[in-house]
Amino acid sequence: MSNSNLRDISIDKILQSVNEEVEREKCGVTIEKAGDLSLNFERFDTEKKFHYKDIYELNDFLQYHNEDFIYYAYKAILGREPDDEGLQYYLRLYQKGELEKISIIGKIRYSAEGKKNNIKINGLFIPYILSELYKINFIGYFIRFITVILTLPIIIKNLSAIERYSLVNIEEIKKRHNSLLNKLELYISKAETNFSNFEFYKVDYSELDLKADKTYLDEELQLKADKKELELKPDKKDLELKADKTEVNTKADKEELKLKADKTEFNLYLKTVDYARDYLKIVQKDLTNLIEEAKKRLPETLTSEETTHIIQAETNFYDSMYAAFEDSFRGSRDVIRQRLKVYIPYIEKLSEDKESLNILDIGSGRGEWLQLLKEQGYSPKGLDINRIFVEYCKNAGLDVNEGNAINYLQSLPDNSVSVITGFHIVEHLVLKDLITLFDEVKRALKPGGMVVFETPNPENIIVGSCNFYLDPTHKNPIPPETLKFLVKYTGFVDVDILRLNDGNFVPDAIDNEDIRNIFFWFKISQNYAVVGYKN
C-alpha cells in the first residue's frame, strides 16, 4: 500500500470493515437475549441525618463521629459551621484520644459563645464535670473510681442492651448476606447461559491491508513527541521568578511570625526588666555607701549591725525574680484590692478614730492593702523584706520600710499599734519563727487591738494539692483550725476564721448527694483569714 493511500483511510473505516467481516462469518448464529441481569442490592444506610431542635439529648450528638460529630456540635450549639481552626483543633485532640466527645460538647456548650446561645442539652452537665475532674492527677483517679462504683448498675444494663442490639444486627447482616449470595448465583447462572450461545470466530485479517508505512508513522510519532516536549518544557525565567516570589513570601511570613508576640508575656517581660533595673540601682547605691563607709572606717572593724546588713543583702538577690513571680501568679492589683475590701468593715468597727489608729501591714508586697486604707482616710505603715516592693511602694507615695518582720516588731514599744495585718506571710515561716512572730505582735498591740493573718486554704483540694506549691518559697500549708489554735494559744481572744474567695468550680445544680459532698471540697474557699483581738 502506498503512503498516499494510507493517509486516506480513517480508523472509523477500518473498524467498519472489520465489523462487516465478522457479521459475514457468523453463519446465522443468533444470541438469545439475556434476562434482566441487573443487580439491585439493598445497601446499608450509612448517612444519618441530624435533626435540629430547641432541646437536645446527649445521645443526639454521640452517634456521630470525627468531622461529622464536630460539625453538628457547632451547628446545633453555636448555630454556625465550625471555623477551620476550631475544627482542626478538636478533631486532632479527639483522634489522639486527649478529648472525649462529652468534653468537646461541654467545652463548646459552656464557652462564651455557647453560654450566649444557651442551648439546652439534657444529660450533659454531670458527665462533662466528671470528665474534667478525671484529668486532675491522683484526684481524678479517685473520682473516676467513685463514679464507676456508683454507676456500675447502669454500666451493666448498658452492656446488656449493647449485647442485644449487636445480636439483632448480626442476624440482620446474615439475612442480607444470604440474600446477596442468592442474587449473585442467579446472575452467574444467567451469564453462563448467555455466554454459551456465543461462538468466537477467527477473522482473517490478512485480507485487510493494515500495514502502515513505517517511515510515515515514525514521522508522525516524532512530531507528536516534539510537540509534547515543547508543551512540557517550562520557561526557565518563569520558574526563577516563581522561586524568587516564593522565597520572598516565605521570608515575609517568617518576619511576620517574629513580630507576633503575646502581649501579656511581653508586658511581664518588660516589668521584669524594670524590677531588675530597680534592683541594680539599689545594689549600686548600697555598694557605693558601703565603700564610702569602709574608706572612712578602715582599719576599724564593722559593727554587728553593719555585718547583719551585709548578710541581709545576700538574701535580696532574688527580689526581682519574686516580684516578677507575684505579677504572674498573685493576680492583678485591681483584683487583689477588690478582695481586700472585705476587711474594711473590721477596721471601721474599732473604737479608735482614723487619726489615732496605727495600722501596720507586715509583708506589704505591692501595697494594695496600704493603698486601699489610704483611700479610706487611714495612715497605714508597711514593712517588707523585698527591696523591689519597698521601692515600688515608696514611688507610689506609700509609707513602707525595708526590714525583717520579727526584728522590726521587737524594736516597737509595748502597746503601740492598733492593727497588725499580714497577708500570705505565715505560710513562709517555720513553726519557731511563727510563734515568735505571734508573741511580738501581741506585745506590740494596744489592748483591744486587732490582728489579721490571711493564708491559702488547704481544705480546698485544688489549693492543698497543687496551687499552694506554685510559690517555691512556701514552707507548709496551714489548716484553718491549726492557725486559729496558734493565735488563741498566744493569748488573743474572740478568734474567728473568715473563709474567702469561694471557688466557682462546680455550680450548685447537682442532685446527687454523694457527688455534692465530693464537689464541696473543690468549691470551698481558696483563702481564709484568722481575725483576733488583744484582751
Phi, psi and omega in degrees: 000137182281164181294323182291321179294323180299323183288340181275351182265128178263164178297323182297321179294320179298313181296322179297317180296319179297316181297319179297321180294321179296319181297322180293332185269359185287344177058035174076012180286128177254152181253128178292131181296132180289152174288189180287105183262009180290142182254106179260080182278143176282128183257153176288140178276102182261352181260118179257126179273135180271133181257114181278139182205181184279324182234129183248156167261154182300323182291344176300331181262326189291344182281353179257163185222158174051230186294325178299318180300311182292322180299310183291329177296313177299311186297319184281320187273316184261348179075020180210165176285151181291140172288159184301319181295315179294319180298311182294323181297306182290324180295319179296313180293324180292315181290332177278352179083010180277339177229134175271170181299319181297320179297319180294315179299317180297317181295322178290315183294320185262014171287170181300318179291322179293320177296325180294319178288327174057049176279131182274129178232105181294136176083011182267320195302303185294315176301323179293314179299317180295320179296327177287323179293328181300336185281347181283130182301140177065304181296322180299322178296319180296314181295320178298320179296314180298317181297318179298319179297315183291327185259010182302316178300321180293321179298316180297318179297317180294321178298320178295319179296319179297320180298315179296317180298319180295317180297318179298317181292323178297318178297320179296320178295320178299317181297315180294325178296314180296320179297320179295318179297319180297318180294321179296318179298317179297317180297316180296321180297316179294322181295320179295322179297316181292319182292334180292339181277351182272139169238132182262131183245146176275129180262130180277101182275001181292335179286344180265116180277091185254009181284119181269152177295120187298320182297319181296314179297320179297321179295317180298316179297320181295318179298317178295319180297317180296319180296318179296319180296320179294323180292322184275344184280108184281157176288126185298320182293324179297319177298319180296320178296318178296320179296317179297319180295318178298318180297318179296316179298320179297316179296320180297318178299318180297318180296321180295320178296322180295326183283340181278110177231146179296125186296319181296313179298323180293320178295320178297321178297315179297321180293322177297320177297320178297318178299316181296321179295317179297320181295320179296323177296318180295314180298318180298319179295318180295317180296320178297314179296320181294319179295317179297318180293321179296322179297322181286325190268336182303141002270019180294153179276156180286151177284169180295324179294320178294320177297318178298322180296321179293319179295319180297327180299331180294327181285347181271004181299331185259014183299314182294323178297315183290326177298317177294324178297316179299318180296328183279324190242337183289324185114165182290161180298322181295320179295316181294319178300319180297320180293325185284348180298341180296339183270348182301315178301328178294322178293318183293337181283345181293152188286334183287152176279170186296326184292323183265355184281116178264119181241128178240125177252117180270131183069054189289344175058233183279357173085021180298317182291319179296317179297319179296316178295320180297321178293335178275000177098007179268168179237074184281160173240148181237160179218133177208148181272347182273117184294326179298314178296318181298313180296321179298315181293320179297320178295335178273004178083021180259150181271095184228135177248155175265133178167167176283136186299312183295315179298320181294316179296323179295337179277349182275148176291162175295146173053048186243351185237141182273318183221135173234125180238154177208109183258115177059053174237330186295331180287352178268356188249147170283166188301318182299314179292328180294316178296317179298319179299313180297320179297316181290325177297315180296321180293320185281339182287146172287156172302133185084357179291159187243146176235140179225125175233122180250145183203160176299146184263107180287354174297327176289124187298321180295318180291311185293330183262343186221294192299328180301325186271005173297324180274113183290349180267357177290141179269290182217144171290144183242115178298152183304315182293328178293313180294322177298317179299315182297321179292317178294322181297328179291337177125005178281154182238169181050043182282132182224154177258128179246107181273135190229160170055060175303139179286151176254032186294321183224127174294171186277351186281067178232125184272326184290121184293323180295318179293323177298321179295324178291315183293336181304321184280352170270331187267344183299159188308141182276338177227160174212162178227149172252124180246129180216170183227150176273130184290000000 
